[in-house]
Amino acid sequence: MAFVTGFRRAIQKLSSLSVYQFSRRTTKQHVGGFLLGTSIATFGTISVVHMESRRRHKLNTSLYMAEPITDVEQLLNSEDDMKTKMELLILKIQADFCRALEAEEYAGQKFKVDRWLRNEGGGGITCVLQDGEVFEKAGVNISVVKGHLPPQAVQQMRSRGKKLSEGNKLPFFAAGVSAVIHPRNPMVPTIHFNYRYFEVIDTDGSKQWWFGGGTDLTPYYLDEDDAVSFHKTLKDACDQSDLEYYPKFKKWCDEYFRITHRNECRGIGGIFFDDIDAPSQEGAYKFVSDCAHAVIPSYLPIVRRHKNDAYGDRERQWQLLRRGRYVEFNLIYDRGTKFGLYTPGARYESILMSLPLTARWEYMHSPPANSKESKLTEILKNPKDWI
């Protein structure tokens, strides 16, 4: 041991601080290699290679639903890049949520996992559970795509105030997680969430970035306790970043998820935001991460409370009618659906996975006065502050 201690002191004097730090991690076996004639430089190189080998094992891809879209080595070599951080975040959110939903099923139904790549760059992981006892159709997608934005997509962004060159195909990167869960029991609400990160390089080489997303609830029968607990969980997540976020983004959600031609909201809201680029990139990322991690505690307790509730044909038919409204919003108004369909190499199966397995449209339907159905309709026409 005295020899090893003396050797380390010699290394400290002869080399830089970084090499000294490597030498502290060596074993007697490394020392023997040095005495056989290896130079100090080679010795340091062996240590670096050894550390890099261990570093590559830090990313346990078995925790995800499939292998990451980006090469694992590239992810490990760019840990501080926001593109890497966002990809790893959405991989985790997808896996955690899928496994939480699977745990609520009775017969062991599992998600079908479809990892896909696009010729233009990037790809995604689509996870779908269909015909479950608890979830009639559940889709949880991630996408990590890059390429060049077509002029239509650039124009859509310019209409939101983005200062981007018009008439050009601009390089972009987008990563996001999106889920829509359609339960079988009408007493269990549908949930939707989406959290995403975007980068665009303009013609002058400048980069613009922003985050967007949100979580919202679409019940078929109104349970006010569920509504309060759902909104409170989202508010708690928002409050970790800014006390003004929840009221601002709750209002935004009520306005965005509105079926204008019906003069009603799609559901009882939640939070929704877009173009978030403040207070800093790290601050915005933390906010999005907090909101994404709030999905399970906001929704799973509601599923457990109601998945065994009794219902009959009347409740089922009402659920199918409300799903028809869901389809109308997603196909006519939803900006994410439109962007997906505009994007070259779009994967339509994944984009349209938000649609329910079954839905219904009935001519001039109106719920009976003073019914449970009419109570929900009144709230949808006049959004309420739940907390």
Stockholm file with secondary structure:
# STOCKHOLM 1.0

chainA/1-387         MAFVTGFRRAIQKLSSLSVYQFSRRTTKQHVGGFLLGTSIATFGTISVVHMESRRRHKLNTSLYMAEPITDVEQLLNSEDDMKTKMELLILKIQADFCRALEAEEYAGQKFKVDRWLRNEGGGGITCVLQDGEVFEKAGVNISVVKGHLPPQAVQQMRSRGKKLSEGNKLPFFAAGVSAVIHPRNPMVPTIHFNYRYFEVIDTDGSKQWWFGGGTDLTPYYLDEDDAVSFHKTLKDACDQSDLEYYPKFKKWCDEYFRITHRNECRGIGGIFFDDIDAPSQEGAYKFVSDCAHAVIPSYLPIVRRHKNDAYGDRERQWQLLRRGRYVEFNLIYDRGTKFGLYTPGARYESILMSLPLTARWEYMHSPPANSKESKLTEILKNPKDWI
#=GR chainA/1-387 SS CHHHHHHHHHHHHHSCHHHHHHHHTCCHHHHHHHHTTCCHHHHHHHHHHHHHHHHGGGCCGGGSSSCCSSCHHHHHTTTTSHHHHHHHHHHHHHHHHHHHHHTTCSSCCCCEEEEEECTTSEEEEEEEEESCSSEEEEEEEEEEEEEEECHHHHHHHHHTTCCCCTTSCEEEEEEEEEEEEEESSTTSCEEEEEEEEEEEECTTSCEEEEEEEEEEEECSSCCHHHHHHHHHHHHHHHHTTCTTHHHHHHHHHHHHTEEGGGTEESSSEEEEEEEECCSCHHHHHHHHHHHHHTHHHHHHHHHHHHTTCCCCHHHHHHHHHHHHHHHHHHHHTCHHHHHHHHSTTCCHHHHGGGSCSCCCCCTTCCCCTTSHHHHHHHHHHSCCCCC
#=GC SS_cons         CHHHHHHHHHHHHHSCHHHHHHHHTCCHHHHHHHHTTCCHHHHHHHHHHHHHHHHGGGCCGGGSSSCCSSCHHHHHTTTTSHHHHHHHHHHHHHHHHHHHHHTTCSSCCCCEEEEEECTTSEEEEEEEEESCSSEEEEEEEEEEEEEEECHHHHHHHHHTTCCCCTTSCEEEEEEEEEEEEEESSTTSCEEEEEEEEEEEECTTSCEEEEEEEEEEEECSSCCHHHHHHHHHHHHHHHHTTCTTHHHHHHHHHHHHTEEGGGTEESSSEEEEEEEECCSCHHHHHHHHHHHHHTHHHHHHHHHHHHTTCCCCHHHHHHHHHHHHHHHHHHHHTCHHHHHHHHSTTCCHHHHGGGSCSCCCCCTTCCCCTTSHHHHHHHHHHSCCCCC
//
